[in-house]
Amino acid sequence: MNERPPLLIALCIGVAIQLTVWANQPEARRPIEEFRSEQQQPEPNTQPFLFRSGIALINVTATVTDARGRVVSGLTQDDFAVYEDGEPVQITHFANHRIPVSLGIAIDTSRSMEGRKMDAARNALNHFLYDLLGLDDEIFLYRFDYTPVLTQNWTTDRDRLSLAIRNLRPRGGTAMYDAVAESLPLLVQGRHRKKALLLISDGHDTNSETDLRELRSLIQDSEALIYAIGIDGRSQRPSWMGRGSPVQPVPPRTFPFPVGGQPTLQLPLGRNLSATRSEDKVNVTALRALTDRSGGWTEIIRNANDLEPATARIAHELNQHYYLGYPAASEKDGQWHVIRIEVRNSEYRVRARRGYTASP
């Protein structure tokens, strides 16, 4: 009986010595040290590709589609060639994986959106936010009627955004250009490399102080992708048209664009031109002017219920972009410089911003 305590003490001392020896061995400590090292390392290449005065790095977000308009993924840097003013440039930054987006939403809350259109917009945006975007995507929300109003600043909280959307109330006119103009500086403050703006409207601009020419200049100096969904003026489809099948997105007509000077606006071809007929209220020409030079696109839908599939197509594209960065080939001369992107497969088409102004 009296011998057991010394025996237990000896066993405890032996175990303690063994643990001390094991803990001092490099092989035992290495997993913890490696884990801590990995935790302290910054995420690779998370700094944005920026073009600002004094920083000569041009960032281009590109979408590649096949002959049927389907988004092409899985390309590598070797599949791309970039030209500035007709001269080849070296791609120094490239990414083909999904990264978070800083996304602005600007929605028309003029009186014409009252009723079924606004209900459909609320449903579509909630599905867009909760089900289609990444949890780390950050979003802000503008509404515009007589004037633009920031109803929710940058947040990743979907419930706060949903509440702001639920509280939207249509009234008054349409200050669409002002809403986009106010959104662009806020987009610059977004913390993610990719920046985009989703614009939803059913009519013409009627109240903005910003004119279209001024706004196009602001857009061409930004790196934001602009997407627009226009709801035409008819509240119902003719019975023979059935349901679904909205008018498809209208990508810019061709790449490359002419070298020299600024690109001219071209109207969409094919059945999308139906959006310019007199019975449509949406100003397709203006929407195209806002979206095409950014690398985004305009989609016209015939029924408010088609907002949900339209926003789903935008979400899908946001997940499939390519990112290319290169040192600016031009001096900061205040001039417009044309960017042209080509891919190795000649059957593919590339959509991206058309150029930049080298601001002094």
C-alpha positions as CSV (number, residue, x, y, z in Angstrom):
1,M,0.0,0.0,0.0
2,N,2.8,2.4,0.9
3,E,4.7,1.7,-2.4
4,R,2.0,2.8,-4.8
5,P,2.3,6.6,-4.4
6,P,6.0,6.6,-5.2
7,L,5.3,4.4,-8.2
8,L,2.6,6.8,-9.5
9,I,4.9,9.8,-9.0
10,A,7.6,8.1,-11.0
11,L,5.2,7.3,-13.8
12,C,4.0,10.9,-13.9
13,I,7.6,12.2,-14.0
14,G,8.4,9.9,-16.8
15,V,5.5,11.0,-18.9
16,A,6.3,14.7,-18.3
17,I,9.9,14.1,-19.4
18,Q,8.8,12.3,-22.5
19,L,6.4,15.1,-23.5
20,T,9.1,17.7,-22.9
21,V,11.5,15.9,-25.2
22,W,8.8,15.4,-27.9
23,A,7.8,19.1,-27.8
24,N,11.3,20.2,-28.3
25,Q,11.8,18.1,-31.5
26,P,11.5,20.2,-34.7
27,E,9.4,17.5,-36.3
28,A,6.8,17.8,-33.6
29,R,6.6,21.6,-33.7
30,R,6.6,22.0,-37.5
31,P,2.9,21.4,-38.2
32,I,1.9,24.2,-35.7
33,E,4.5,26.6,-37.1
34,E,3.5,25.9,-40.7
35,F,-0.1,26.5,-39.8
36,R,0.7,29.8,-38.1
37,S,2.9,30.8,-41.1
38,E,0.1,30.0,-43.5
39,Q,-2.4,32.0,-41.5
40,Q,-0.1,35.0,-41.5
41,Q,0.7,35.0,-45.2
42,P,-1.4,37.4,-47.3
43,E,-3.7,36.1,-50.0
44,P,-1.9,35.9,-53.3
45,N,-2.4,38.7,-55.8
46,T,-5.4,40.3,-54.1
47,Q,-4.3,43.8,-54.8
48,P,-6.5,45.4,-57.5
49,F,-5.3,46.1,-61.0
50,L,-5.7,49.9,-61.0
51,F,-5.3,52.7,-63.5
52,R,-4.9,55.9,-61.7
53,S,-2.7,59.0,-62.2
54,G,0.8,57.9,-61.4
55,I,0.1,54.2,-61.6
56,A,0.6,52.8,-65.1
57,L,-1.1,49.5,-64.8
58,I,-4.1,48.9,-66.9
59,N,-6.8,46.5,-65.7
60,V,-9.1,44.8,-68.1
61,T,-12.0,42.5,-67.2
62,A,-13.0,40.3,-70.2
63,T,-15.8,37.9,-71.1
64,V,-15.3,35.3,-73.8
65,T,-18.2,33.7,-75.6
66,D,-18.6,31.1,-78.3
67,A,-20.5,31.4,-81.6
68,R,-23.8,30.7,-79.7
69,G,-23.2,33.3,-77.1
70,R,-22.3,30.9,-74.3
71,V,-19.6,32.0,-71.8
72,V,-16.3,30.2,-72.3
73,S,-14.3,29.3,-69.2
74,G,-11.0,27.6,-68.6
75,L,-8.8,29.7,-70.9
76,T,-5.2,30.4,-69.9
77,Q,-3.0,33.5,-70.3
78,D,-1.4,32.0,-73.4
79,D,-4.8,32.1,-75.1
80,F,-5.0,35.9,-74.9
81,A,-3.2,38.7,-76.8
82,V,-3.7,42.4,-75.8
83,Y,-3.1,45.4,-78.0
84,E,-3.0,49.1,-77.1
85,D,-3.5,51.5,-80.1
86,G,-2.7,48.5,-82.3
87,E,0.6,47.6,-80.7
88,P,1.0,44.4,-78.7
89,V,1.6,44.7,-74.9
90,Q,2.8,42.2,-72.4
91,I,0.2,40.7,-70.0
92,T,1.7,40.8,-66.5
93,H,-1.3,40.0,-64.5
94,F,-3.8,37.3,-65.2
95,A,-6.6,35.4,-63.4
96,N,-9.3,33.0,-64.6
97,H,-10.9,32.1,-61.3
98,R,-13.9,33.5,-59.6
99,I,-13.1,36.4,-57.3
100,P,-15.5,38.5,-55.2
101,V,-17.2,41.5,-56.7
102,S,-18.0,45.0,-55.4
103,L,-21.4,45.5,-57.0
104,G,-23.7,48.5,-57.1
105,I,-27.4,48.2,-57.9
106,A,-29.3,51.2,-59.2
107,I,-33.0,50.6,-59.5
108,D,-35.7,52.9,-61.1
109,T,-38.3,53.8,-58.6
110,S,-40.2,56.2,-60.8
111,R,-44.0,56.1,-60.8
112,S,-44.1,53.9,-64.0
113,M,-42.4,51.1,-61.9
114,E,-45.5,50.9,-59.6
115,G,-47.3,47.6,-59.1
116,R,-46.3,44.4,-60.8
117,K,-42.9,45.7,-62.1
118,M,-41.7,46.7,-58.6
119,D,-43.0,43.4,-57.1
120,A,-41.1,41.5,-59.7
121,A,-38.0,43.6,-59.2
122,R,-38.0,42.9,-55.4
123,N,-38.3,39.2,-56.0
124,A,-35.6,39.1,-58.6
125,L,-33.1,41.1,-56.6
126,N,-33.7,39.0,-53.5
127,H,-33.0,35.8,-55.5
128,F,-30.0,37.5,-57.0
129,L,-28.6,38.5,-53.6
130,Y,-29.3,35.4,-51.6
131,D,-28.9,32.6,-54.2
132,L,-26.6,33.8,-57.0
133,L,-23.9,36.0,-55.6
134,G,-21.1,35.0,-53.3
135,L,-21.3,35.5,-49.6
136,D,-18.2,37.8,-49.7
137,D,-19.5,40.0,-52.5
138,E,-20.3,43.5,-51.2
139,I,-23.2,45.5,-52.5
140,F,-24.7,49.0,-52.3
141,L,-28.2,50.0,-53.4
142,Y,-29.3,53.3,-55.1
143,R,-32.9,54.1,-55.9
144,F,-33.7,56.9,-58.3
145,D,-36.9,58.8,-59.1
146,Y,-36.7,62.6,-59.1
147,T,-33.2,62.3,-57.6
148,P,-30.9,59.4,-56.8
149,V,-30.8,58.3,-53.2
150,L,-28.3,55.9,-51.6
151,T,-30.6,53.6,-49.6
152,Q,-27.9,51.1,-48.5
153,N,-24.2,51.7,-48.5
154,W,-21.6,48.9,-48.9
155,T,-22.5,45.8,-47.0
156,T,-22.3,42.0,-47.2
157,D,-25.4,41.7,-45.0
158,R,-28.1,40.3,-47.3
159,D,-30.9,40.9,-44.7
160,R,-30.1,44.7,-44.6
161,L,-30.2,44.8,-48.4
162,S,-33.4,42.9,-48.5
163,L,-35.0,45.3,-46.1
164,A,-33.9,48.2,-48.2
165,I,-35.4,46.6,-51.3
166,R,-38.6,45.8,-49.5
167,N,-38.9,49.5,-48.6
168,L,-38.6,50.8,-52.2
169,R,-41.7,52.9,-53.1
170,P,-42.2,54.1,-56.7
171,R,-42.9,57.8,-57.2
172,G,-42.0,60.7,-59.5
173,G,-39.6,61.0,-62.4
174,T,-36.5,59.3,-63.6
175,A,-33.0,60.6,-62.8
176,M,-31.2,57.6,-64.3
177,Y,-28.0,59.4,-65.5
178,D,-27.5,61.1,-62.1
179,A,-27.9,57.7,-60.3
180,V,-25.1,56.2,-62.5
181,A,-22.9,59.3,-62.1
182,E,-23.2,59.1,-58.3
183,S,-22.6,55.4,-58.2
184,L,-19.3,55.5,-60.1
185,P,-17.2,57.2,-57.3
186,L,-18.7,54.9,-54.8
187,L,-17.7,51.9,-56.9
188,V,-14.1,53.1,-56.8
189,Q,-14.2,52.7,-53.0
190,G,-15.2,49.1,-53.2
191,R,-12.7,46.7,-51.7
192,H,-12.7,44.0,-54.4
193,R,-10.8,44.0,-57.6
194,K,-13.9,43.4,-59.7
195,K,-16.4,46.3,-59.8
196,A,-19.8,46.3,-61.5
197,L,-23.0,48.2,-61.6
198,L,-26.4,46.8,-62.3
199,L,-29.0,49.3,-63.6
200,I,-32.7,48.4,-63.8
201,S,-35.1,50.9,-65.5
202,D,-38.3,50.9,-67.6
203,G,-38.0,54.3,-69.3
204,H,-36.2,57.4,-70.4
205,D,-34.2,59.7,-68.2
206,T,-36.4,62.7,-67.4
207,N,-34.8,64.5,-64.4
208,S,-31.0,64.2,-64.5
209,E,-28.6,67.2,-64.4
210,T,-25.9,64.9,-65.8
211,D,-26.2,64.6,-69.6
212,L,-25.4,61.4,-71.5
213,R,-22.2,62.7,-73.1
214,E,-20.8,63.6,-69.7
215,L,-21.8,60.3,-68.2
216,R,-20.2,58.3,-71.1
217,S,-17.0,60.2,-70.3
218,L,-17.2,59.2,-66.7
219,I,-17.8,55.6,-67.5
220,Q,-14.9,55.3,-70.0
221,D,-12.6,56.6,-67.3
222,S,-13.8,54.0,-64.8
223,E,-13.0,50.3,-64.6
224,A,-16.6,49.3,-63.7
225,L,-18.6,46.9,-65.8
226,I,-22.1,48.4,-66.4
227,Y,-25.0,46.0,-66.9
228,A,-28.5,47.3,-67.8
229,I,-31.9,45.6,-67.8
230,G,-34.6,47.6,-69.5
231,I,-38.3,46.7,-69.0
232,D,-40.2,47.8,-72.1
233,G,-43.4,49.9,-71.8
234,R,-45.9,47.1,-72.4
235,S,-47.4,45.5,-69.3
236,Q,-48.4,42.2,-70.9
237,R,-47.2,40.0,-73.7
238,P,-49.4,39.3,-76.7
239,S,-50.9,35.8,-76.1
240,W,-49.1,34.4,-79.1
241,M,-45.7,35.2,-77.6
242,G,-46.2,32.9,-74.6
243,R,-44.1,33.1,-71.5
244,G,-40.4,33.2,-70.9
245,S,-37.7,33.8,-73.6
246,P,-36.8,37.4,-73.0
247,V,-35.0,39.4,-75.6
248,Q,-31.5,38.2,-75.4
249,P,-28.5,40.3,-74.2
250,V,-26.9,42.5,-76.8
251,P,-23.2,42.2,-76.8
252,P,-21.0,44.8,-78.5
253,R,-20.9,44.0,-82.2
254,T,-17.3,43.3,-82.9
255,F,-13.8,43.2,-81.6
256,P,-11.3,44.6,-82.6
257,F,-12.5,48.1,-82.6
258,P,-11.0,50.7,-85.0
259,V,-7.6,52.0,-83.9
260,G,-7.5,55.8,-83.3
261,G,-10.2,58.0,-81.9
262,Q,-13.0,57.0,-79.6
263,P,-15.4,54.2,-80.6
264,T,-18.7,55.2,-82.1
265,L,-22.0,53.9,-80.7
266,Q,-23.6,51.1,-82.7
267,L,-27.1,49.9,-82.3
268,P,-27.7,46.3,-81.8
269,L,-28.7,44.2,-84.8
270,G,-31.3,41.5,-85.2
271,R,-34.5,41.2,-83.2
272,N,-33.1,43.3,-80.4
273,L,-33.8,46.3,-82.5
274,S,-37.4,45.8,-81.7
275,A,-36.6,47.7,-78.5
276,T,-36.3,50.9,-80.5
277,R,-39.9,50.7,-81.8
278,S,-42.4,53.4,-80.9
279,E,-44.3,51.1,-78.5
280,D,-41.3,50.7,-76.2
281,K,-40.6,53.2,-73.6
282,V,-37.0,52.1,-72.8
283,N,-34.3,54.2,-74.4
284,V,-32.2,51.3,-75.7
285,T,-29.7,53.7,-77.4
286,A,-28.9,55.4,-74.1
287,L,-28.6,52.1,-72.2
288,R,-26.3,50.8,-74.9
289,A,-24.2,54.0,-74.6
290,L,-23.8,53.3,-70.9
291,T,-23.0,49.6,-71.0
292,D,-21.1,48.8,-74.2
293,R,-18.0,50.9,-73.6
294,S,-17.6,49.3,-70.1
295,G,-17.6,45.7,-71.2
296,G,-21.1,45.0,-69.9
297,W,-24.3,44.7,-71.9
298,T,-27.9,45.8,-72.1
299,E,-30.8,43.3,-72.1
300,I,-34.4,44.3,-72.9
301,I,-37.1,42.2,-71.5
302,R,-40.8,42.2,-72.5
303,N,-42.2,41.2,-69.1
304,A,-41.3,42.2,-65.6
305,N,-41.4,38.5,-64.6
306,D,-38.3,38.0,-66.8
307,L,-36.2,40.1,-64.4
308,E,-35.2,37.0,-62.5
309,P,-33.7,35.1,-65.4
310,A,-32.1,38.3,-66.6
311,T,-30.3,38.9,-63.3
312,A,-29.3,35.2,-63.3
313,R,-27.5,35.7,-66.6
314,I,-25.6,38.6,-65.2
315,A,-24.7,36.6,-62.0
316,H,-23.4,33.8,-64.2
317,E,-21.2,36.1,-66.2
318,L,-19.8,37.8,-63.1
319,N,-18.6,34.3,-62.1
320,Q,-16.8,33.7,-65.4
321,H,-14.6,36.7,-66.1
322,Y,-11.0,36.8,-67.0
323,Y,-8.6,39.5,-65.6
324,L,-5.8,40.9,-67.6
325,G,-3.3,43.5,-66.5
326,Y,-0.5,45.2,-68.4
327,P,1.8,48.2,-68.0
328,A,0.4,51.2,-69.9
329,A,2.0,51.7,-73.2
330,S,1.1,55.4,-73.4
331,E,2.1,58.5,-71.7
332,K,-0.4,60.3,-69.5
333,D,-1.4,62.6,-72.4
334,G,-5.1,63.0,-71.7
335,Q,-5.9,61.1,-74.8
336,W,-8.2,58.1,-75.5
337,H,-6.2,54.8,-76.0
338,V,-7.9,51.9,-77.7
339,I,-7.6,48.4,-76.1
340,R,-8.1,45.4,-78.2
341,I,-8.2,41.8,-76.9
342,E,-7.8,38.7,-79.1
343,V,-8.1,35.0,-78.2
344,R,-6.4,32.2,-80.0
345,N,-9.6,30.5,-81.1
346,S,-11.0,32.7,-83.9
347,E,-14.5,31.5,-83.2
348,Y,-14.6,33.0,-79.8
349,R,-15.6,36.6,-79.2
350,V,-14.2,38.9,-76.5
351,R,-16.2,41.6,-74.6
352,A,-14.2,44.1,-72.5
353,R,-13.8,47.8,-72.0
354,R,-12.8,49.5,-75.2
355,G,-10.0,51.7,-73.9
356,Y,-9.1,54.3,-71.3
357,T,-8.2,58.0,-71.1
358,A,-4.6,58.5,-69.9
359,S,-5.4,61.3,-67.5
360,P,-2.5,63.5,-66.6
